[in-house]
Amino acid sequence: MKHANATVRVRPARQPGRWPVPAAILLAIGLFPAGAALAAMYKWVDDKGVVHYTDTVPPDAVNKGSVQISPQGIPIKKVDPAITPDQRKAREAEQERQQERQREAAKQQTETERRDRALLDSYTTENDIELAKSRAVKTLQAALQSAQAYSAQLTKRKVAILERKAALGGKPAPADLERELASIDAELGRQSDIVAQKNRQLVEVAARYDADKERWQALKGASNATRPPPGQGVATAPNPAPAPTPAQPPASRK
């Protein structure tokens, strides 16, 4: 004989003065007919936040999610609520952002490995890095000094033109003199930019080579840590003794 779908409505357990959920489950089992008590129940929450325990989930509550509970009151299956179109779009957008972060991390890892290989291939010792740094710094310093010297020449030329204008006693200066003065001012501005740029490059180059040196030391340290201790692993040939320096012939007497 079929029985009516029994329903027990329970307010959320967080409200004071209400039964705890386990007691509500036991009560719900006791209220079902004997045959139904042997079957599993479903726990679901309606739009008002009221918890329900029924032997089936109503059609209008299927998309709200539910928990299937065994006759012993143990949760055995959970069905999450159906997500809305907006929630689906937000989830897809978050997944895309996460994939983009993963792709960027993989790209950075590949670039780091490439730079590490180039660093180890470029320098054999720390002194090689210091020599490369010194050459780069000297090149920038030479360009800086050249720009400063040219600026000094332009400044002298500008002073001479201003003295010529002052000697005119307030009379209008020739057009070619004004054009030359404007050209000198423009070139002084350009040389000032070059000086500032070279000073920035000096700082950047020093920092880059210092960072390369620190990274090279770290890579070499990791490489040495993986080598077998002396006396183990592949035997290496001893370093050959330096060849004797040939004797120089005595200087001929004139």
Order of alpha helices (4+ residues) and beta strands (2+ residues): beta-alpha-alpha-beta-beta-beta-beta-alpha-alpha-alpha
